[in-house]
Amino acid sequence: MSIKTRLLLTALLLSAFAFCQQKPSKLSGDLIIFHAGSLSVPMKEVAAEFNKIYPDVKILMESAGSVASARKITDLNRPCDILASSDYGVIDNMLIPKYADWNLKFVSNELSIVYSDKSHHAAEINAKNWYDVLMKKDVAFGRADPNSDPCGYRTVMTIQLAEKYYHKPGLAKMIADKDQNYIRPKEVDLLALLESGSIDYIFLYRSVALQHNLRFISLPDEINLKNMAFAARYATATTEINGKEPGKKETVKGEPMVYGITLLRDAPNKPAAIAFLQFLLSKDKGMKIMEKNGQPSVIPMSIQNYDKLPGELKSFAKPEKK
């Protein structure tokens, strides 16, 4: 064996030894994650599995509407490592470029009508008559606040699209005007009202219905914001929400429902955050849990600022075509 070969083998052995010394338990400290309410169930499962590998990392998760979660960073200056939004646009519009450098799209969802066995007219509601059932006097329904949660403005867009799809002039306004006292900051706040019987139906993500073993009406792809093939149709629906600055408004338009996730530029615990993102985005780990909870993976999708993505995460995205 030549001296050159011996030196190469020695270097490889030393590298392998060094790698083996990097035990997962070396990661420690608090890991702060702000996430959309609709991610609550799967994120808890992902965190539990992650902690089996990295037991010294204390994961601190806060659930809120995605817009409200972003404002914890932009308005309240709260420390945060990772933000996961139910609308990737929230990250683009509110966090980049000041608070984050990139935005990775990772799962999808769809809007549905969620209810329980106790809901009035539960035996008769279906994909063809749901809007008639919701307008009945003995029926109450809830929805999320468009100013704090993407599910809220997606609900507004869905009913606009429904008005056109079902050829029912005025339908969107009738639905929007009814039961305004059951608008809540985020969609999962409405689950308690449904379980108590205070309301009968919720405009809610299909994934949340599956996670909580609730009944739901699957809406046509033309209006449920799920299908990429209907992107142009979805874009015809628009609504205004509160802007970044007090007193200002921002127009959002309908588009396929894709979630985004990012690492904050000033993340207090970047090593643990990157390890968590690797685990979450891996097909046989975190994405397997997401799929089980009704949120199918869209990895890899194109991403702006691909060059700013940490090397450990580049395999989960692809550069945007120019």
Secondary structure, 3 states (H helix, E strand, C coil): CCHHHHHHHHHHHHHHHHHHHCCHHHCCEEEEEEEEHHHHHHHHHHHHHHHHHCCCEEEEEEEECHHHHHHHHHCCCCCCCEEEECCHHHHHHHCCCCCECCCEEEEECCEEEEECCCCCCCCCCCCCCHHHHHCCCCCCEEEECCCCCHHHHHHHHHHHHHHHHCCCCCHHHHHHHCCHHHEECCHHHHHHHHHHCCCCEEEEEHHHHHHCCCEEEECCCCCCCCCHHHHHHHCCCEEEEECCCCCCEEEEECCCCEEEEEEECCCCCHHHHHHHHHHHHCCCCHHHHHHHCCCCECCCEEECCHHHCCHHHHHHEEECCC
